[in-house]
Amino acid sequence: MEDSANLEPLFPDRDSSETLGRQLTRRLRDAIESGLYKPSSRLLPSRELAARLGLARNTVTSAIEQLIAEGYLESRVGSGTFVVPTIVKQTIAARSGFLRLPETAQRFRSSRAVLDSFATGSGPLRPGRPDLTSFPHAIWGRIARRTLADLSTYLDYGESKGHPALREAIAQHVQQFRGVTAAQHRVIIVEGTQAAIRLCADVLLREGDAAIVEDPGYPFARIALASRDVRVFPVPVDPSGIDIAQAPPGRLAYVSPSNQFPLGARMSLERRHRLLAWATENDAYVIEDDYDSEYVFDGKPLPTLQSIDRGERVLYVGSFSKTLAPGLRLGYLIVPQHLATTFSLARLASTLGSTQFVQAMLAEFVSEGHFARHVRRMTRIYGDRRRAVIQVLEEGLADLSFYVGAANAGLHVALIAPPDFDDIAVATELAAEGLAVQPLSAFCIGRADCRGFIVGFSSAPLPEVLRATRLLVRCIKRRAVVESRSS
Ligand SMILES: Cc1ncc(COP(=O)(O)O)c(C=O)c1O
């Protein structure tokens, strides 16, 4: 509290052409970035802040909400709003005045904290990374040599929306695996999901528009939107997925309905229909991130949102990051009919398309059936790892109120802890022992009731994954004893 009691840097300049709300958001962000407001310090209550700064209360609450969405602040039920404990301070050079970042570059600052906490973690429990030792090197090498023999075909600019043979192969693949129907002119090849989300934002959003994301949710979707100066609103996820009834009006919703990231919830059919109705009522669009549901272990998947959308509201996103390798940087967007031309123009405007050679190789890999075979083989391997990990977690934590989330697909499971469990303390302790584990609370935006861990099982051989899972279980048990003594 004492750190953020200094209000001087927050007072607005009433002669500025910048709105009071934008000024407050920027000034508050700067105070955190510069280290003036220290990590974990508490903000004054919004009512008091508004009164002392001479601002309307909702100007203050929207600035706070924006910074919560950007990852600078967090609200803790019953105790107030705090500077996020892991916030990264601005560098000395930037703070000292020379090498000042241009105003427009500020929008990428919040990505830094996300990158630090998510992208650097490695180890056997890292979620969502396929087992790269199982990459089909021999077949890929053969296809590479054949494609290379034809290299001159791929040296010129190609179609900005992607190599036609790859678009055709993907159209057939999604039809077979996910029941998604689309002619190839609606398939746009992009450099993975991240590029797809940015492209959607380029085409569909104006600065200041509202976009809905899941809470907890995929941090890279949030930063892709926030860094485009879009107002990002987190909406809580429960076991039936996101409840759009709790969302404000918006222009875009980003969701992962088949395997909600990170909780693994499968959006109910009723919620899917409500989400589509919300999109129609708001003249909005929905990004359906179907990032890993080629891997289905139990039961049948529900139909994709795209396949039940009658109003041309859904942009379906798929990626080869989980099924083959993230380093390929290849994914696809399937856009509604009325947006197909616009999206290929947007690709033209942004990148003129991507490497033809690699697209041609992938097209052959998919159309010759290697891709489907590879996914089937890996589903068996990952299925064994998943069963073994769930068993260790369930047996090891049987006497505590932890449970494994509902996922029946994908490359990680969510281990849900009681809502007051300190998952960050466990992650910190394990990091000191050399094991990276991602605490669920790091994926929460506005809520404080979601604790636990994301346990990936795909990136390393089973014995390593099990050893790490047992270490996690032991550390959780130690922590549970500490917490029970202090309660
Ligand atoms: C929810 C979600 N979507 C998409 C992706 C894949 O992203 P990309 O295709 O940009 O590699 C991931 C990777 O971890 C993810 O967790």
The ligand as an SDF file (V2000), in Angstrom:
LIG
                    3D

 16 16  0  0  0  0  0  0  0  0999 V2000
   -4.1810  -22.3210  -26.5500 C   0  0  0  0  0  0  0  0  0  0  0  0
   -3.0960  -22.4430  -27.5770 C   0  0  0  0  0  0  0  0  0  0  0  0
   -3.3650  -22.0940  -28.8360 N   0  0  0  0  0  0  0  0  0  0  0  0
   -2.4240  -22.1900  -29.7900 C   0  0  0  0  0  0  0  0  0  0  0  0
   -1.1660  -22.6520  -29.5170 C   0  0  0  0  0  0  0  0  0  0  0  0
   -0.1800  -22.7980  -30.6480 C   0  0  0  0  0  0  0  0  0  0  0  0
    0.3100  -21.5970  -31.0280 O   0  0  0  0  0  0  0  0  0  0  0  0
    1.1490  -21.4350  -32.4030 P   0  0  0  0  0  0  0  0  0  0  0  0
    0.3380  -22.0910  -33.4710 O   0  0  0  0  0  0  0  0  0  0  0  0
    1.2640  -19.9670  -32.5620 O   0  0  0  0  0  0  0  0  0  0  0  0
    2.4590  -22.1220  -32.1920 O   0  0  0  0  0  0  0  0  0  0  0  0
   -0.8270  -22.9940  -28.2200 C   0  0  0  0  0  0  0  0  0  0  0  0
    0.5520  -23.4250  -27.8940 C   0  0  0  0  0  0  0  0  0  0  0  0
    0.9350  -23.6380  -26.7670 O   0  0  0  0  0  0  0  0  0  0  0  0
   -1.8170  -22.9070  -27.2260 C   0  0  0  0  0  0  0  0  0  0  0  0
   -1.5530  -23.2690  -25.9560 O   0  0  0  0  0  0  0  0  0  0  0  0
  1  2  1  0
  2  3  1  0
  2 15  2  0
  3  4  2  0
  4  5  1  0
  5  6  1  0
  5 12  2  0
  6  7  1  0
  7  8  1  0
  8  9  2  0
  8 10  1  0
  8 11  1  0
 12 13  1  0
 12 15  1  0
 13 14  2  0
 15 16  1  0
M  END
$$$$
